[in-house]
């Protein structure tokens, strides 16, 4: 039997799919008891994957066994309730089920003709997202891998429109010799913005940097004079503090000048879906483009990001795709709204998640992240930790009496296996950065996390001086 015959047999028998399903269910059942970050022993087991490429084919059963036996224990338990390292998000159960099904479909989501179902569901998601975020009706959406690509798309659209305002067609003439765009961003802007600006041909020195306040928000009083070739970059959800810029004031000034405002709302834009937190996003509808993730606050599986833009001509022109072999249809062709031509049909999982949760469910989930963050804030303050930010959303910044102790506490937490947090620096201090964004995080998870912090603090205070 040759390899093609073998694959046909495996597809028919479906034993390997049953095997994978059983291992997946085993992982789900163990997620709350797993080490949140792999132990050194389990990290060492990953070396078992190092091997020369074999000449002959390998057993499918053997491959799946190896992946589960040595790979499952080498994962980060981010779909559980005590991973707080990055704003990675959990996974709503129906979204995982839909992903399994759509993975079997294995659709190329670039064109309507390569996946009518994906094109249809992206169209529906576009409408639903405009409703959730209360965006202008002319807004269009592109479904990308994450906010990094969404930022790239939105800023590319801004570049096209602002240069067009100056009589320069970048698609024909390129950047060489082009008029200068005035880019304005504040010091606490996310690293993905700096990265995407560089990819678009704008260096650090091309940006007018605005100071931030003590919560990492854009200092509106420092806003320079704007015009119709100005690009202002704001954020909904500071990566450290979770703070939100003042969209109303800045957008009003920008719109009068004909400027473009882009909002990086990777995890924070979803505050608009919460009745108690929507005040944080007041004025976002006045911007020109918005970047947001599904796989963070909404808890879709990876990967899922969205670029929303109210200037469809600018977005489509910036992401133009031409080729004699490309067959466009009269329906929505997803690749027109994204950098990729070949793309995963990620709109399917996003559709399922939004449909399952509904407005009330999204509100409940997003609001609960804030409730858990406030619970953690109170608990950590009670046992003597400093909270350095106003906990307005899902981020909590924690510090001890000095950087050395903070590092000791962080190291204990990261090696405890019981929870995991990341480190950062804030206003010159070493801090512990906590991001709460999994629907699985319960009151009990927060209580257990506070216990881990208490133990770490006690050990750090009783550690012999070096």
Buried (B, 14 or more C-beta within 10 A) or exposed (E): EEEEEEEEEBEEEEEBBEBBEEBBEEBBEEBBEBBBBBEEEBEEBEEEEEEEEEEEEEEBEEEBEBBBEBBBBBBBBBBBBBBBBBBBBBBBBBBBEBBBEBBEEEBBBBBBBBBBBBBBBBBBBBEBBBEBBEBEEEBBBBBBBBBBBBBBBBBBBBBBBBBBBEEBEBEEEEEEEBEEBBBBBBEBBBEBBBEBBEEBBBEEEEBBBBEBBEBBBBBBEBBEEBEBBBBBBBBBBBBBBBBBBBBEBBBEBBBEEBBBBBBBBBBBBBBBBBEEBBEBBEBBBBBBBBBBBBBBBBBBBBBBBBBBBBBBEBBBBBBEBEEEEEEEEEEBBBBBBBBBBEBBBBBBBBBBBBBBBEEEBBBBBBBBBBBBBBBBBEBBEEEEBBBBBBBBBBBBBBBBEEBEBBBBBBEBBBBBBBBBBBBBEBEEBBBBBBBBBBBBBBEEBBEBBBBBBBBBBBEBEEEEEE
